[in-house]
Amino acid sequence: MIRSILKVCCVSTLCLLLVQCKKETEVEKPQDDIEQVAQPGEDVEKIEEVVDENSIEGKFLKDPTSVERKNLYEDVPYILELTAKSLKVKPEKLLKESKQEDKLFYSKDFDSYDFVYNIVKSSEMGYYLSDEFKEEVIKNDGKGVGMMLDVSPQVSNDASKAFGNYYGITIYEDYPDRIAGAKHLFFDIKTKKLYYDPIYEEIQELKYDKSLLEKGKQFLK
């Protein structure tokens, strides 16, 4: 009889210890992951997901109102003249048409930064993005080199500062207290031409690996 009582007590004690152990190790589920269940007589508030129309894959974007709108032919008249001459149209007509082209294709599957980076890297300006040049900058107490997009038709997904019909590109040297050696380039999505602006000299068209255009042809109409 006594052995039976002791056995019951031992089992009860073991169960209590297991329950206590479970409580101490159990991780509380985040509130966001807990499905709301309506109690009798109560309505559960339905939270509707807000979709940003500027980030929907496959949609055509109109000019986003939150950023500045840029136009290559208006910003760089010299490129307007070159392009009009090569297309055999009047500059005024080309400029007018470019301002009406406000629908540019966007897709989250298209990495615009990577696309432009590889094009620049394949040109003669690619040296300023090379490991060799990076080492030179580091020897001069710099941190490295980089490239950023100032203007882009994919402004919604590449963190560029302005929305436009071209890629405005800046290559720079990165130092702890400043950005130096900035070099400015333009990639015209209409003609698929890459330009370098030396500021104090005439704008130059740069050669690059045209096979790289294959990756972006369906996104840059």
C-alpha positions, 0 to 999 in steps of 0.5 A: 500500500505504502509502495503504491502511494509513493509511486503515485507521488513520484509520478505526480512530482515528475509531471509537475517538473515537466510542466514547469520545464516546458513553461520556462523553455517555451518561446512566446509566438510573435503577435503578428503571427497569431491568427485573430479568431472572432469570439461569439458576438465579436467582429475581427477587424480585417487589415487590408494590405496596401499595394504601392502601384509603383512597385507592381511587377510588369506595370508601366510607370508614369512619372512618380510624383515623389521624385524629380523628373529629368530629360536627357535631351533637355539636360544635355543639349549636346547629346540632343544634337548628336542624337537628332543628327544620327536619327535624321530628325529635327532636335525640336521634334526629338525633344518634344517626343522625348517629353511625351514618353512618360511610360517606362517599363519596370520589373522587380526582376530587372536589376538596373544597377547591375545592368548599368554597372556591367556596361560601364565596367566594360567601357574604358571608364571601367578602370575606375571601378577596377580592383587596381584603381581601388588599391590606389585609392586605399593607398591614399587613405581612401576606403575604395571606389563606387558607382551610383545612379543619379537618374533612372527609369527604374527609380522605384527599385534602384534608389536613384535620386530622379526619374528620367529617360536615361541613366545618370551615372556617377563614379567616385572615390570614397574617402573617410571625410569626402567623396572625390574624383567624381566622373559623370556618365549618361546612358541613353535608353533610346539609342543605347549609347554611353557618354562620358562628360569630362565637364571641361571638354566635349562629351565623349561617346564610349564603346562598351560590350553591346552583348550586355544589352541582351539582359535589359532589352525586354525592360528598356523598350 
